[in-house]
Amino acid sequence: MRMSAVALLVVVGSAVPLVFAGDERKSDLAARCEAVTWAEPAGDHLPPELRAIAKELTARGPEAINEIEEALPRSVNLRRTAPDALYHWPSDRTRGLLLAQLRDPDEKAAHHAAWALGLVGGAEVVPPLLAAASRQDSLVVEQALFALQGLGATNKAWELIASAASSDKSYIRRRAFAALEHFDREDRLDAAIALAAEAALSDADARVKEAAARTERILRSRK
């Protein structure tokens, strides 16, 4: 008696969950990602297994976008991982996927989307980045500042930068002053200099003081 392909898989045991679409078999991307226990190693924001999946998707090129989009709602680990592939293919479609993910309730997924949007670019991503950073999520704030700096949009982010400069997280304050280096709005330049000068004198973190002092020197050169 001949066994069907499905029965054979049950007998042998499949290491990777499979889904069937007609006669086509493919690995279930969402299930593969969800099978990974989240633990960030030193020097990377993705676990090794998810880093390998990100590289695999990137190597496939834009043809992987369909599978990514279909699987995103079913895997928080994929939403944390997908930006590392999607940013390689700047387009309206990938920008739209990342903008949707910027509103993800999972802070790591939103944080990684903010980072990728800074690389994908587009003037339309600036307002959503500013809105996402207002959620008071420290991870999103950090990457929104980074993205806005990379997009040359720090002049639109004065309120965000000023707020981040007083964060209780030292790494957020450092990122705020790194972004402020690129600020050149004449109507806020004196306020920006004063903000940097105060932190350079009084911040409790030595690295923040150093960043603020550098920013103060740069801003004063624009007077």
N, C-alpha and C positions, 0 to 999 in steps of 0.2 A: 504494500500500500504506500503510495507516494504522499509525503508530508508537504503541506503548503509552505510557502516562504515564511508566513507569520509563525506557523507552528515550529518551524526549524529555528527561528529566532528565539522562541520561548525555551526550546530544549537546550540550545547552545548557550543562551544567555547573552544579551547585548550589553556591552559596557556603556553605550551611549543610547539614551532614549530615542525612539524613532517615531515619526509621524508619517502618515501616508496621505498623499494627494494624488488620487487616481493610481497610476502605476509608478509614480515617482516617489522615491524614498529620500528623505533628507534628515540630517540630525536636527533635533529640536533645540534651537539656539537658546530659547528661554530656559529650558530644563537644564541644559549644560551649565548655564550661568548660575542658576539657582542651586545647583549641586555643590557649588564652591562656598566654603565657609569664609566669611569676610575677615581678613586679617592683613593689614597693610605692612609690608616689609619695610625695613629701613631703605630710604632712597627711592621709593616708588609709591604712588598713590593707588596702585592696583595690586591685589594678590597675584602671585606668579601664574596661576591657572587662568585668571582673567586677562592678564597681560598677554598670555599666549593666544587667547581668543581674539583680543584686539589686533594683534599682529596678523592673525589668520584672516580676519575680516578686511584689514587694510590691504593685504596682498591680493585679495580677490578683486579689489577695485570697486567702482560705483555699482557694479551688479549686485553687491551685497546689501545695498540700501533697502531693497524690497524686503528681504528677510529680516533685517534689523527693525524696520518700521513695524512689521507684523508682530514681532516678538516683544517689542518694548513694553506694552501694557502688562505683560505677564511676568516680568522679571525686573526687580529693583536692581539686582546686580548687573544686568545688562544696561539699565539706564545709567548706572555709574560708569560703565565700561565703554558704551557706544561713542561718547564724544571723542575718545582717542582714535577712533576710526573716521567718524564723520567729518572732522575738521580737515581731513586730507582732500575732500571733494567739495570745495565752496560752491554753493548754488542756492537758488531760492528754496529748493526742497530740503537740503540739509540744514539751511538756516532756519526754516520753519520747524523742523524736528527739534532743533536745539532750543529755539525760543519756547516751544511748548514745554520742553523739559525744564526750562528755567523756572517754571511754576510748580515743579514737582515738590510734593510735601517732604520727600526724602532730601535732607540737606546736602548729602554727598552727591546725589544725582544732580541737584540744582547747581552746586558748586562746580562740578566738572563741566556742566553745560555753559556756565558763565566763562570759564577758562577757554573753552573751544570757540565760543562766539567772538572772543577777542582776536582769534586767528582767522575765522571765517569772514568777519567784518561785515560792513554794510551800515549805512547811516541809520537804517530802521532798527538796528539792535540797541542803539543807545538808550532810548526811553525805557524799554523793558529791563535793561541792565540796572538803570537807576531805580526803577520800581522794585526789582528783586532785592536790591541792596537795602531798601527801606524796611525789609522784613525783620531786621535786627538779627539776622542769622550770620554769625561771625564768619563762617566759611564762605557764604555767598558774598558778603561784604568784601572780603579779601580779594576774591577772584573778580568781582565786578570792578574794583579799583584797578586791578591789573589789566583787565580787558579794556577799560575806558582809557587808560594810559596808552595802551598799544594802538588804540583806534584814534588817538589824537583828540580825544573828547573831554579832557579834564576841565576845560573851561566851562563845560555844561554841568560839572559835578561839584561845584563849590560847596553846596550844603552837605553833600555826602562826605566830602573830604574833611570839612570842618567837624562834622559829627564823629567821623572815624578817628580823627586826631585826638579825641578825648576818650576813646574806647578803653575799657579795662584790660583789653588784650594787647600786649606789647607788639605782637606781630601785625596787628591791624594798624596800630599807630605808625609803625615803620612803613607799612604799605601806603598809608595816607600821605606821609611826607615824600615818599618816592614819587607818588602821583603829582603832588604839589609842585615838584621841580618843574613840571611842564606847564604850569599855570601862568597865563600872561594877560588875564583880563584887567584892563586898566582900572575899572571901577572897583575891583576887589584886591588889587595888588598890595596896597598898604595893609589891608587886613590879613592877607596871606603872609606877608613878611612878619607881622606881629605874632601870628600864630606859630610860625616856625621859630622865631626868636625866643618866645616863651618856653617852648619845648626844649630848645637847645640849652637853656639855662636850668630848667627845673624838672625835666622828665626823670622818673626814677630808673629808667632803663638806659644803660650806656649806649646801646646800639640805636635806640630811638633818638637820644641826644645827638649822636653823630650824624644820623640821617637828617635831623631837623637843622643842624648847623650847616650842613652842605646845602640844603634847600634854601636856607636864609641867604647864603652867599650868592646862589644862582639868581634868586628873586631880586636881590638888591642890584645885581648887575643890569636888570631890566629897567631900572628907574631912570 
